[in-house]
Amino acid sequence: MRRLARRKAAMLGLALILIVTAGAVFAPWIAPYAPQEQMFDGLTIEGAPMPPGGAFLMGTDLLGRDLFSRLLYGAQTSLIIGVVANGAALLIGTLVGITAGFFRGWLGSILMRFTDLMMAFPALLLAICLAAIFTPSLWIVAMVIALVNWVQTARVIYTETTALAEREFIAAERTLGAGTGRILFRHILPHLVPTIIVWGTLGISTTVLLEATLSYLGVGVQPPTPSWGNIIFENQTYFQAAPWLVFIPGAAILLLALAFNLVGDALRDVLDPTQRGRE
């Protein structure tokens, strides 16, 4: 923690994550309006969105709804999908990678060839196809993202597990009669925890971006549930007349993804034993 605290970029990223998380958790108390409430004074006389300022901190959207309130509730959607989808992808990737790397043989070959096949498909295209098959909702979108994001984790875990399985202490455990479960859970898995933590942190930023992309394309979280992606999608026709409706949620997506990347990069350097003693 001391090494992590010395990294200003990581602390900045952590502060941004805490701010967004606090806004999402306390949205019912912070948001001045309900996310679906269409205010009588939320549009100009001409029927255009209100600009930022006055009663509306970040302005209103094309239906006269408060943008700040919708961003707070949209943060809930982005974080829930980011944590749930990335957690599921991390679990699938770890199970596939550690199984293929430890047992190898025909089982490892099948698992890794399937992983290579999944990696050959563009993740966004595959996610759009899966989202089109199922009825889009918050949990379906999380499942779709998990099904396309596990392959990178599986490849990394496979490589590390293969190297660990050849180490002398694993051979000694086998010689002493240790079972497969003991070797996996007492010796190999603990060595993989730093890698899992780093990929878990970095993966959230990818998940948030993919969710926003799917929502923007209309196959993600569906209105009236607010998400940062569908806020941009709903208001893109007002890009020239009311650019804040695109720039503000776009900046929120960018900052949250950047925050997780900064923390993930710092954790990678801190947890990597080859980096100890270096600055």
Secondary structure, 3 states (H helix, E strand, C coil): CHHHHCCHHHHHHHHHHHHHHHHHHCHHHHCCCCCCCCCCCCECCCCCECCCECCECCCECCCCCEHHHHHHHHHHHHHHHHHHHHHHHHHHHHHHHHHHHHHCHHHHHHHHHHHHHHHHCCHHHHHHHHHHHCCCCHHHHHHHHHHHHHHHHHHHHHHHHHHHHCCHHHHHHHHCCCCHHHHHHHHHHHHHHHHHHHHHHHHHHHHHHHHHHHHHCCCCCCCCCCCHHHHHHHHHHHCCCCCHHHHHHHHHHHHHHHHHHHHHHHHHHHHCHHHCCCC
